[in-house]
Amino acid sequence: MHRQPNRYFVYILSNPGKMIYTGVTSDLHRRVWQHRFESNSAHTLKYGIHQLVWFEETDDVTAAIAKEKQLKTWRRQWKLHLVEFENPHWLDLAGDWYG
């Protein structure tokens, strides 16, 4: 899942309490690592928001940014439904990435 040319990801992270963080990146593997282990992700570290529960991939950076902005305007319940539709058990989709 390392960065590939012209691959962009919109993603949702969560914690056991279903707090949500939405982001966009060109390297999902690296970005999830940063959220989990690096201090520059203060909000996600503070609240333990580091489970990757949803993502969408595209080759269009403009579309990725637009999707992130759209998701950030959605009501919380809509985002919960999006995750539950794609990942009904709220599994950590990056659970085995870092050994």
C-alpha positions in Angstrom: 0.0 0.0 0.0 3.0 2.3 -0.4 2.7 5.3 -2.6 2.2 4.7 -6.3 2.2 7.3 -9.0 -1.1 9.1 -9.3 -2.8 7.2 -6.4 -4.7 9.2 -3.8 -6.7 8.1 -0.9 -9.6 9.6 1.1 -9.8 7.8 4.4 -11.6 7.6 7.7 -9.9 6.7 11.0 -11.8 5.8 14.2 -11.4 4.6 17.7 -13.4 2.1 19.8 -15.8 5.0 20.7 -16.4 5.7 17.0 -14.9 9.1 17.0 -14.0 9.9 13.4 -11.1 11.6 11.6 -11.3 12.2 7.8 -8.2 12.8 5.7 -6.7 12.6 2.2 -3.2 11.4 1.3 -1.1 10.1 -1.6 0.5 7.4 0.7 -2.1 5.7 2.9 0.4 3.3 4.5 2.7 6.2 5.6 -0.2 8.4 6.7 -1.8 5.8 8.9 1.6 5.2 10.5 1.9 8.9 11.2 -1.5 8.9 12.9 -0.6 5.9 15.0 2.9 6.6 16.0 4.1 10.2 15.4 3.5 13.2 17.6 2.6 15.5 14.6 -0.8 13.8 14.7 -1.8 15.2 18.1 -5.6 14.9 17.7 -5.5 11.3 16.6 -3.0 10.4 19.3 -4.9 12.2 22.0 -8.1 10.4 21.3 -6.7 7.1 20.1 -8.1 7.5 16.6 -5.9 5.2 14.6 -8.0 2.4 13.2 -8.4 2.7 9.4 -12.1 1.8 8.9 -12.8 3.2 5.4 -10.9 4.4 2.4 -11.5 5.2 -1.2 -8.7 5.3 -3.9 -8.6 7.5 -7.0 -6.0 8.6 -9.5 -7.4 12.2 -9.5 -6.0 14.4 -6.7 -8.7 17.0 -7.3 -11.4 14.3 -6.9 -9.8 13.1 -3.7 -9.6 16.5 -2.1 -13.2 17.2 -3.2 -14.4 13.9 -1.6 -12.6 14.7 1.6 -14.2 18.2 1.7 -17.6 16.6 1.0 -17.2 14.1 3.8 -16.2 16.8 6.2 -19.5 18.6 5.6 -21.5 15.4 6.2 -23.3 14.9 9.4 -21.6 12.4 11.7 -24.4 9.9 11.2 -23.9 9.8 7.5 -20.2 9.0 8.0 -21.1 6.3 10.4 -23.5 4.8 7.8 -20.8 5.0 5.1 -18.4 3.0 7.3 -21.0 0.5 8.3 -22.1 -0.1 4.7 -18.5 -0.9 3.6 -17.1 -2.2 6.9 -20.0 -3.4 9.1 -17.8 -4.7 11.8 -15.6 -1.7 12.0 -12.5 -3.8 11.4 -9.1 -2.1 11.3 -8.3 -2.3 7.6 -4.6 -1.6 8.4 -4.5 -4.0 11.3 -1.7 -6.2 9.8 0.3 -3.5 8.0 3.0 -2.9 10.7 3.6 -6.3 12.1 
